[in-house]
């Protein structure tokens, strides 16, 4: 067996494109502003989401990417303002 058979490098541009695609297509993250950048084996998440759960979901999605050893999650959570209460007592 060739000892180099399992020794290969993964193109970080391909991994970065794949991760951006996975985040854009995930049903819970559609419409959110998230970007991924790779620096060596480190993954940096940036952008904004409207719920803390979405921030952690984005991190979970990139955690299994080939070659990613560390994740820096810089996503900001910006809650959408609630709709003002309707005036039920019109005069």
N, C-alpha and C positions, 0 to 999 in steps of 0.2 A: 504494500500500500504506500502511496506517495505521502510522505510526511507533511507536505505542503497542501494537501487536499482540503484541509479545513482552515488554512491560513489565507484569509482574504481581507481586503479592506472595503469598507462601505463608503460610498461617495456621500459626503455630508450634504451636498446640494440636493441629492435625490431624497435623502431622509428628511431634510427640511421641507421640501415640496410635499412629500407624503404627509407629514405631520400637519402642515397648513391645510391640506386638502381634508384630512380627517376631522380637523376642528371646524372647518367651514361646513362640512356636510353632516355633522352630528345634529340630530333633531333638536336637542336641547340648547345647542350653541349657535344655531342659525341666526344670523343678524347681529351677533355679538362681534365686537372689534377685538380680535385676538391675533397676535402674530408670534411666530416661532423663529428664533435664530439659534444656530449652533456654532459654538466656539470650541473646537476640539470635541471632547466628549461631554461638554456642558451644554445644556439646553436652557435658553432664556425665553420665558413667556412674558409678553407685554400686551397691554390693551386694557379694555374695560368690559365689565359684565354687569348685569343688574341683580345678581344674587351670589352670595358666598358659595353656594353649592356648585355654581357654574365655574367658579375659580378653581375649586378642587377637582371638578370633573375634567377640566382642561389638563390639569397636572396628571391625573390618572391616565388620560389618553396618551400623553407623550412618554409616560414612564416605561412603557414596554417597547419603545423604539430601539432598533438595533444600534448599539454603540453609545447610547445615552447612559452616562454614569451618574450625572448630577443634574438636578433641575432647580433653576432659580425662578420662582413664580412672582413676577412683578405686576400681575394683573390687579387693577383697581376695581373695587366693587362700588358702583354708583347706583344707589337705589332710585328708582323712578319715583317722582312725586305722586302721592296718592291723589285720586280724583277728589275734588272738594265735595263736601257733603251737600246733598241737594236740599233746597229749602222746601220743606214739606208744608210750611205754614205761610202760604201766600196770602197777602191781604188785598 
